[in-house]
């Protein structure tokens, strides 16, 4: 495998590594994924990868942290944009679904971690340190700002996780299965409206 020509490389090496790692970890999971495969996908050799990321664990943490940092920015922008609570809630749901649609690997990594997190380790750390704070932020947004129009029902967190899980499983599914089971659209705002808002 030859090195990419300088004029062909428009993305920095660490960025290429993270993008390649996201694909490989999503397809294979943390355990089976090989650094050599990630390096090949990034167009570099394994020693070059290890120059930027000292271990598979470090690369995995960086990959997931980048994904959830990006998702957090998307959700924060929607929750705090101008508009009514209803407009902001529905925009948050739509942007979450759009993010997952554009970053299918993130959805697949989260599903793998939900299934693989058996105790202390990278999976549990990711769920507790990356996913839980995002859920906390959206839950607080709904509880503090939606008081007047949020319908009573099961706890907000349970309803929030129901919508979020539906959208993440849909995004992680492959095309034919996804469209057969859920249809061609995620219907994020419609699900959120029916789950949270007085009709």
C-alpha positions in Angstrom: 0.0 0.0 0.0 1.5 3.3 -1.0 1.2 6.5 0.8 -1.4 8.9 -0.6 0.0 11.8 -2.7 0.1 15.1 -0.8 -2.1 16.8 -3.4 -4.7 14.0 -2.9 -4.9 14.4 0.9 -7.4 17.1 1.9 -8.0 15.8 5.4 -5.4 15.6 8.1 -4.0 12.2 9.1 -5.7 12.2 12.6 -9.0 13.1 11.0 -8.6 10.3 8.4 -7.8 7.8 11.2 -10.8 8.8 13.2 -13.1 8.5 10.2 -11.7 5.1 9.4 -11.9 4.0 13.0 -15.5 5.0 13.2 -16.3 2.7 10.2 -14.3 -0.2 11.4 -15.5 -0.1 15.0 -19.1 0.3 13.8 -18.8 -2.8 11.6 -16.7 -5.0 13.9 -17.0 -3.7 17.5 -14.1 -2.8 19.7 -12.8 -6.3 20.5 -12.5 -7.7 17.0 -11.4 -4.5 15.3 -7.7 -4.5 14.2 -5.5 -1.4 14.0 -4.0 -2.7 10.8 -7.5 -2.6 9.2 -8.1 0.9 10.5 -4.7 2.1 9.2 -5.4 0.5 5.8 -8.8 2.2 5.6 -7.1 5.5 6.5 -4.5 5.0 3.8 -1.5 4.8 6.2 0.5 2.1 7.9 0.0 0.8 11.4 3.1 2.5 12.8 1.8 5.8 11.5 -1.5 5.2 13.2 0.3 4.4 16.5 2.2 7.7 16.2 -1.1 9.6 16.5 -3.0 7.2 18.8 -0.9 5.1 21.2 -3.3 2.2 21.5 -6.6 0.8 20.3 -8.3 2.0 23.5 -7.1 5.5 23.0 -8.2 5.5 19.4 -11.6 4.1 20.4 -12.1 6.8 23.1 -11.1 9.5 20.7 -13.5 8.2 18.0 -16.5 8.0 20.3 -15.7 11.3 22.1 -15.6 13.1 18.7 -18.9 11.6 17.6 -20.7 12.5 20.8 -19.1 15.9 21.0 -20.5 16.6 17.5 -23.9 15.2 18.5 -23.9 17.3 21.6 -23.3 20.4 19.6 -26.2 19.6 17.2 -28.6 19.0 20.1 -27.5 22.1 22.0 -28.0 24.3 18.9 -31.5 23.0 18.5 -32.5 23.3 22.1 -31.3 26.9 22.5 -32.3 28.3 19.1 -34.9 31.0 18.8 -38.5 29.8 18.9 -41.2 28.3 21.2 -40.5 25.2 23.3 -42.5 23.1 20.8 -40.5 24.3 17.8 -37.2 23.7 19.7 -38.2 20.2 20.9 -39.3 19.1 17.4 -36.1 20.6 15.9 -34.0 18.8 18.4 -35.7 15.5 17.5 -35.3 16.2 13.7 -31.6 17.2 14.1 -30.9 14.1 16.2 -32.5 11.9 13.5 -30.6 13.8 10.7 -27.3 13.4 12.7 -27.8 9.6 13.0 -28.8 9.4 9.3 -25.5 11.1 8.3 -23.5 9.3 10.9 -24.8 5.7 10.8 -21.6 4.4 12.3 -22.3 6.3 15.5 -25.7 4.6 15.8 -24.1 1.2 15.3 -21.3 1.9 17.8 -23.9 2.9 20.4 -25.9 -0.3 19.8 -22.8 -2.4 20.1 -21.9 -0.7 23.4 -25.4 -1.3 24.8 -25.1 -5.0 24.1 -21.4 -5.4 25.0 -21.2 -3.2 28.2 -21.0 -5.9 30.9 -19.2 -4.0 33.5 -16.1 -1.8 33.9 -14.5 -1.2 30.5 -14.6 1.1 27.5 -18.2 0.3 26.6 -19.6 1.1 30.0 -17.4 4.2 30.3 -18.7 5.5 26.9 -22.3 5.0 27.9 -21.9 6.6 31.3 -19.5 9.5 30.2 -20.7 10.3 26.7 -24.3 9.1 26.3 -25.8 9.8 29.7 -24.8 13.5 29.8 -26.6 14.1 26.5 -29.7 12.3 27.8 -29.5 14.4 31.0 -29.3 17.6 29.0 -32.3 16.9 26.8 -34.3 15.6 29.8 -33.6 18.8 31.7 -34.6 20.9 28.7 -38.0 19.2 28.5 -38.6 19.3 32.3 -37.6 22.9 32.8 -39.0 24.5 29.6 -41.9 22.4 28.6 -43.9 22.5 31.8 -47.0 24.1 30.2 -47.4 21.8 27.2 -45.8 18.5 28.1 -48.4 15.9 28.6 -48.4 13.8 31.8 -47.4 10.2 31.5 -44.5 7.9 32.1 -41.3 9.7 33.4 -39.8 12.1 30.8 -36.6 10.2 30.7 -38.4 6.9 29.9 -40.2 8.6 27.0 -37.1 10.3 25.8 -35.2 7.1 25.7 -38.1 5.4 23.9 -37.9 8.0 21.1 -34.1 8.1 21.1 -33.8 4.3 21.0 -36.3 4.0 18.2 -34.4 6.5 16.1 -31.0 5.0 16.8 -32.1 1.4 16.0 -33.7 2.6 12.8 -30.5 4.5 11.8 -28.3 1.5 12.6 -30.5 -0.9 10.5 -29.5 -1.6 6.9 -31.5 -0.1 4.1 -34.0 -2.9 3.1 -34.6 -3.9 6.7 -34.9 -0.3 7.9 -37.4 0.7 5.2 -39.4 -2.5 5.6 -39.8 -2.2 9.3 -39.9 1.6 9.9 -40.7 3.0 6.5 -38.5 5.4 4.5 -38.7 8.4 6.9 -37.6 8.6 10.6 -40.7 10.7 11.6 -38.7 12.1 14.5 -40.7 15.2 15.1 -44.0 13.4 14.8 -42.9 10.8 17.3 -41.8 13.5 19.7 -45.0 15.4 19.3 -47.1 12.3 20.0 -44.9 11.3 23.0 -44.5 14.6 24.8 -47.0 17.3 23.7 -50.6 18.0 24.5 -52.6 17.5 21.3 
